Amino acid sequence: MRKLTFLSLTVFAFLLSSCEAIDSLTQFYYDEETSFTIPGQTSVGLIGDITTPEMQSSGSQEFENNDSRVDMIESCKLVELTLTLTTPETGDFDFLNEISIYISADGLPEKLIATETNVPAGVKQFSLETQDVDLSEYIKAGTYSLKTDVTTDQILSEDHEITVYSNFFVDAEVLGQ
């Protein structure tokens, strides 16, 4: 009886670890990059509705590399969102007081994905605090846009171009499963 119980527990532990190993085969990270421009202005305060160009869910190659497809996403979370000031070359983010970034796609509600209310001084690059939300439906939509609300505390004499780097963690089904 003890041998049967031990054998049952051993088989159960093996099956459990096998399932976790299979799950890890369909979990991966992929990157997206886009940019937006904060226009030069004559006043300080909230500048809302700055939208990036529509983005294709470019993870398709990553999905193929991981034997899956975009439509097989089980969950997708943003784990990193970093802003880099690309122009003006001598500029920094000192003008920026707060920023919130939202994702939107056709037929889906706009969703907050990252914020920063304490932008570090004197930097050309910083990471925002990401929200713990599932973005799988937005990625499955095929195309999506990012909208930014920024609050400045300085007058910008010229346009500021910003690159947005996003890193997503994806859990997807394996093809043929």
N, C-alpha and C positions, 0 to 999 in steps of 0.2 A: 504494500500500500504506500509506504514511504517512497519507494522507487518510482511509483506511478505519479505521485504528487510532485516529486522532484523533476521527473521527466516532463510533466505538464507545465510546470513553472519555467523550465528551461526552454521549451518550445515556444511558450508565450513570450518570453523575453526576446528570443530570436526573431519572432514575427514582428514584435513591436519595434525592435531596432532596424529591421529590414524596411518597415514602412517609413521610418524616419529617414533612412538612407535614400529611399526612392523619392521622398518629398524634397530632400536637399538637392536632388538632380534637376528639379524644375524650379529652383529658387535661384535668382540671379539679379544682378544690377545692370541697369543701362542708363546712358546719359542722353540728355537733350541740351541744345544750346540755341538761344535766340538773342535778340537785342531789342531795345527800345530807346527812344530819345525823350529826354526831358527838355522842353523848349526853353530858350532864353526868355526871361520875363521881366516885368517891371515892378512886381510886388512879391511879397512873401506869403506863405500860407499853404492851404490845401490845393494841390493840383490833382484833380481826379481824372479817371477814365483814360489813362494812357494805355493803349492796347498794343500788344505785340502782333506781328503778322500771324495769320493762321498757321499752325504748325501741324505737320504730318506726324503721326505716331511712328517715329523712326526706329523703334525697337525691333522692327521686323527681322533684321539680320540677326539680332541677339536672340530672338525667339527661334529662328531656324537653327542657330548654333546650339540651342538648348532643346532641340526636338519638340518645339511647341509653336503656337501661333498666337497672334494678338487676341483673337476671339476666344482663346482658351485661358485667359487670365482668370485666376481665382481671386487674387488680391494684388493691389499695387499701392505702394506708399512712397511718398516723397521723403527721402532721408537727408538730402542736402540741397540747398539752394544758395548759390553764391553770386554776388553781383561784383562786376569788375568795371570800373570807369575806363572807357577806351579813348574818349575825347572829351574835353581838351587834354592833351598829353601832360600838361603841367598841373592839372586839376586834381582834386581829391573829393571825398564825400562830406566835407565839412558843411556844405550847404544843406545837407539832408538831415531833417529832424526825425521823421518817422516814415515808414513804408509798410504797405500791406499789399500782398500779391494774391490774386484770385485766379482760378481756372474756370473756363467756361467751354461748353461744347453744345452743338445743336440739340435741342430737346432736353437739356440737363440744366439744373439750376447753377448759378454762379456759386463757387465754393472757395472760402478762404483757405490758402495752402501755406502761407508763410508771412511772418511779420517781424519787424524790428522797431522798437521804440527807443533804443539807446544806441544810435549809430556811433561807432568808434571814431574818434577824431584823427584827422591827418592820414587816413588810409585810402588807397585806390581800390581795395578789394575787402569784402567782408561777407560772412554767411549770416543768413536770417534764421530765426527760430521757425522750424517747420511744424505744421499741425499734424496730429495723428489721425488722419482721415484716409479712407479707402478711395483711391482714384481710378479703380479699374474701369468703371463705366466711361470715364473721360478718355482714357487711352483706347478702349475698344471702339469709341466713336470714330476713330480714324483721324480726325482733325480736331484741334482744340486751340484756344487762345489764352494768353495770360493778360490780365488787366492789373494795372498798378494804381494805387492811390498813394501819392507822396505828399509829405508836408515839408516845406522848405523853411529855413530860418534866415536865408540870405537871398538877395536878389541875384539871379543868374544873368550875366551879361551875354552869354552865348549858349547854344545848345550843348547838352551833355549826353553823349551816347553811352549806353550801359549794356554790357553783355550779361546775360542771365545763363548760368550753368545750373542744370537740374540733374540730380542723381536719384533714380527710382529703384526701389526694391520690389521685385516681382515674384509672385508665386503663381505658377501656371500648371495646367495639366500637361502630361506627356502625350504626344501623338501616339495613337494606337492603344491608349489605355481605356 
